[in-house]
Amino acid sequence: MKKLGVLLCLSAAALGACAQTNGVPAAREMSLPDCIQQALAHNLDVQIQRVNPQISLFNLDSAYAGYDPVFNFSGLHRYNNTGAEFQSGQRIAGSQYNSDTYSSGFSGGTPWGMTYDLRGSASSTAGNNPWTNGTFLPIQNSSGQAGLGLTQPLLKNFWIDGTRLTIRLNKNRLQYSEQGVRGQIISSITAVENAYYELIFAQDNVKVQQEALDLAQTQLDQDRQRVQIGSLAPLDVQQDEAQVAKNQATVISALSALGTADRVLKNLITDEYSKWYAADIRPSTALQAPLQLFDLQDSWNQGMTQRPDLLQARLNVELQGIQLKYLKNQVFPALDLIGSYGFNGAGGQFGDTFNQMNEANRVFYTYGAQLSMPLSNVGPRNQLKAGKGACRPPGRRASMPRRHWMPSRKNILSAKAPPSPSSSSRTTSPPHACRKFARWSITTRPSLPSPPRREARSNATASSSRPASAASPELPGAAPHDPSAQQKIREGVRRHRIPQPVFAQHQPLIRHPA
């Protein structure tokens, strides 16, 4: 009995330990690269997008089926018995014969639109024909033919046909699906980074709010002791209690935000949330903000050449261009060159026929051209017009992501690093400025209004004492308050024979509306 009691106690202790272990979620430290790798391997959105390039590749491979040679073979046996007939009161026996016909060949197309047909056939006939004296004349002969036929389009289906159209469209869609995978990976990585840093912030926020609650609780305890000894009014204790309640609500809100951030990160890095819901993710990467310098022009250039949405928009425009090229080619009439070349053979048996065909002394050939065109050609012409109309909206839609993205990128860089005064102004070289102002003054001189007058200086003596070069208005294209650059531009103006009053009058480069 004692042993049984000991075993029961040990079992109960083990069950309690297991229950306690299952109740505490397993802590798991993860760095940001670990989360990104986990997301790339198990994120559902990424997995779905990765299937699309495979499907597009299969579609592209299937489009090349138009160039696969097609093998065909046929065999036919025929028996014919005409039966007896009466001519001039005499009964004439009918003829009967057996024939076997075989044919085979290859047919297909080429990437430049040509179609070919390599074919061979052989037939053998055996039977009896009635003779005039009531006897039968035996029949035993065979014939065969082998040759190659070609058809080459010259107008319609020459530049592009249905097979080439399908191949180019599928190539375009393959690139489009690859950019879709890139875009989804970029979006997933960005979402994981944001969720990871939000989790760090939520954990630190819980600590801060808990410390604030502890401080408020300590203050409440101390004020209660002061009220008991009479050094503090009871109203202050009520204020402390309100502050404690407020901090408790803040802690609850911070814990709720922590749970939300934890669930968001788990949902991004796994496809089996049930196995991760109890895990306690502890970020091991410190939250840092290193100084980064950005160049606006480089950012624009990289975005124009690497952003998946812009590349997809360009691929859509290219897709419309491919279809338009096909529609243009379909407007032309069908003018084809045709030709064939081969050998004949004949004999009593199949062997004799094949021997003659092998000797290649019975040649046949054909060549010519064929033209086919609808009289009104309404269908292709209107399809071409519809294709041209469909190409305009995609071309404009291709520029829409750029129009929305470039200002947003400028806003981001402006928020990260405000522009310095030196970077806001540009210095134009004097020869380039002279050529620019020469073209500008000739084309825009009659329509430009006079610029607003400069504000007069309060000190008249200072304005009168300024040199003549400094008293003239500053010329665009030179650095502000740079007398040497201003003087170089004026020398260039004199060399190009541009009147100084006209140059000074038409100072702005922007054409103002009338």
Buried (B, 14 or more C-beta within 10 A) or exposed (E): EEEEEEEEEEEEEEEEEEEEEEEEEEEEEBEBEBBBBBBBEBBEBBEEBBEBBEEBBEBBEEBEEBEEEEEEEEEEEEEEEEEEEEEEEEEBBEBBBBBBBBBBBBBBBEEEBBBBBBBBBBBBBBBBBBEEEEEEEEBEBBBBBBBBBBBBBBBBBBBBBEBBBBBBBBBBBBBBBBBBBBBBBBBBBEBBBBBBBBBBBBBEBBEEBBEBBEEBBEBBEEBBEBBEEEEBEEEBBEEBBEBBEEBBEBBEEBBEBBEBBBBBBBBBBBBEEEEBEEBEBEBEBEEEEEEEEEEBEEBBEEBBEEBBBBBBBBBBBBBBBBBBBBBBBBBBEBBBBBBBEBBBBBBEEBEBBBEBBEEEEEEEEEEEEEEEEEEEBEEBBEBBEEBEEEBEEBBEEBEEBBEEBBEEBEEEBEEEBEEEEEEEEEEBBBEEBBEBBBEBBEEBEEEBEEEEEEEEEEEEEEEEEEEEEEEBEBBBBBBEEEEEBBBBBBEBBEEBEBEEEEBBBBBEEEEEEE
